[in-house]
């Protein structure tokens, strides 16, 4: 049955799709993302052709790239950091095309767009997600293709969770370690680091691969106490860019308080950042998929008995396990 399904069979309900034009100013784009509580949006040319997708992480990396090249952001005093952020705010009048250009340069090819239609086989979509694509534009067929919707990894993960019942117990009861899903190294951020320092650690020297999230650990015990991801940049506006100077846990708490006043879904997102979901190497594949589907988080940190992060498992890892099985 799964092999016969297409993108149209799982397409989310019709929703307004926000997109930017090449000459739109970055400051205005941030305001739109903030008002609509979005993390990303496609960029189109004058003919409505999709050129790529930019997100808040792209924008923040662009701003960091405006800082003087001889500035060592990780070792500046708070006063110097404030001056740097104020200097960086000249980004507001920059066209979003500049951000897109940076994004295309630093991201792997598969991290950008591969439009699909309603008739695209679902297995093809899963293959794209397996290769690292996070979200895909769905367009109409024909020469004058129109943007219909955006389908993401999270839209597919709930379908896969419902497929668990048809998997053999010997497969779904395998542990993450048995499936080889435990990474060998996890880059962490200490709770004493400022948010902008965490961003620099995620994207050292603004080069690939781009890290989408880091576990935040207690600098004294090494225990995981939070998660910082690109999603936590939702609600970041020109007027509060200075909040990036806060210690990372203080920033996450600030974002939670700010968004509690305005957006329920954003409140949930920031609450989860302060209460990271974890698993162990002995967690079964079935348990992992159900955790991802129920919490709607993109990754779960693997911890040891001391609560130290020793690995991470994401949607992409789940797709890599499922894809060969559905092909057989």
ABEGO torsion letter per residue (X at the ends): XAAABBAAAABBBBBBBBBBBAABBAAAAAAAAAAAGBABBBBBBAAGBBAEBBBAAAAAAAAAAABBAABBAAABBAAAAAAAAAAAAAAAABBAAAAAAAAAAABBAAABBBBBBAABBAAAAAAAAAAGBABBBBBBBEABBBBABBBBAAAAAAAAAAAAAABBAAAAABBAAAAGABBABBBBBBAABBAAAAAAAABBGGBOBBBABBBBBBAAAGBBABBBBAAAABGBBAAAAAAAABBAAAAAAAAAAAAAAABAAAAAAAAAAABBBBBBAABBAAAAAAAAAAAGBABBBBBBAAGBBABBBBAAAAAAAAAAAAAX
